[in-house]
Each structure stands twice: as structure tokens, then as C-alpha cells.
Amino acid sequence: MEKIKESGSITDKTLARSLAKDGYNMSDDLFNKTLLDMEIMGLVTVNWFSKDTRRIEIISIQTEEDEVEAQNKKTLEKDYENSFPESNSDV
């Protein structure tokens, strides 16, 4: 994952060479299975770049808050605050 994060996107051949250079020698079957597992888990996307080269990219998770959800949250907060009795300092 770190190798892919460093570059943003990387080809499978470049990644395999980089891993081998760092001492992580693995068979093609294990490499492909690992890529498939990472893709299934939603960590990376793997697309064919050319006939025999794949491009691997990290999936960036962006959470968007729905407008309705934000409005509901504000309403709940107001209702919660209004549920407390008001304190009168004039008494």
C-alpha cells in the first residue's frame, strides 16, 4: 500500500520491480491474488493500461454529508437544547 500511496498510481510491473528491489519477492499468482483482494476490499482500483500492463490506484474515500442529513442533525441539536428548562436569573 505504501508504494502505491507514494506515487498515487503505479503500474503493476513497476510495483512488482519496486517490491522485489525491497526484498519482497513473490510469485505472479500471489501478486495477482493480493491485488485482487485489495480491489475487493475497496482499497485500490486496477485497470488495464495496455495489453499487458495494469494501472493500480489508491481509492480516496471522500465523505459527503447529505444536505437533508445535515439539516436533521441541526434540528435534533436544537430540540435537545430546547428540552432543558430555561434558567431565570431574575428570580
Summary of the structure (lengths in Angstrom):
residues: 91
radius of gyration: 24.9
end to end distance: 64.4
largest distance: 82.5
contacts: 169
relative contact order: 0.14
helix: 49%
strand: 18%
